[in-house]
Amino acid sequence: MASRALSAAAVPVTAARRALPAKDGLPLYAGLGALAVFGALEWPLAVGIGIGYAVLRRSGLLDPPASSR
């Protein structure tokens, strides 16, 4: 059950990484901050998503996508 929750949580992050491929996730954090500032997301939700993203990256579960060259 935990693996299903983990994979469900990783789906939006994976989509964001495809749209904004950047080292260290700066565009993701900036986007979350902008959404929180403009009221599209409540700030606790933006913080939770940012922390979850950092934990998944640090644990290695979100390895960079393989280059398609």
N, C-alpha and C positions, 0 to 999 in steps of 0.2 A: 504494500500500500504506500509505503514511503517513496518507493521508486516511481510510482505513478504520479504522486504529488510533485516530486522533483522534476520529472519530465514535463508535467503541465506548467510548472513555474518557469522552465527553461524556454518554452515556446516563444513568448514575447521577446525574451532577451535574444534568442537566436535570430528572430526576424529583425530586430534592431541592429544586430551585428552585421547582417547582410546588407541592410540599407546604409549603415554608417560604419564601414569597416575602419576602425582606428585603434591604434595601440593604446592600451590602458583605459579604454572606455570613456574618454573625455567627452565625446559628443553625447553619449547616453546620459552622463551626469549633468551636462549642461542642459540637455533637453528636459530632464526631470526637474531641474531647478526652474527653468523657464515655465514649464507647465504649472508648477506650484506657485510661482510668483503671480501668474496671470489667473490663477484660480481654477484651472482645468483639472487639477489634482489637489487634493488636500495634502498639506505638507507632511503629515505622518505617513501617508501612503507613499509619497515620493521618497522619503527617507528609507522606508522599509524595502522598496524596490531597489534602491541604490545599495543598501547593505546586502540584500540577497544576491544582487549581481556581483558584488565584490567577493562574497563568500564562495559563490560558484566558480568565479575565475581563480581565486586563490587555491581552491581545492583541486583544480585541474579538470573539473567537469565541463567547463566551457573552453576547450582548447580552440585555438584559432582555426578557422576553416582552411582546408587544404587549397592551395592555389590551383586554379583550373587552367594553367598554362601548358 
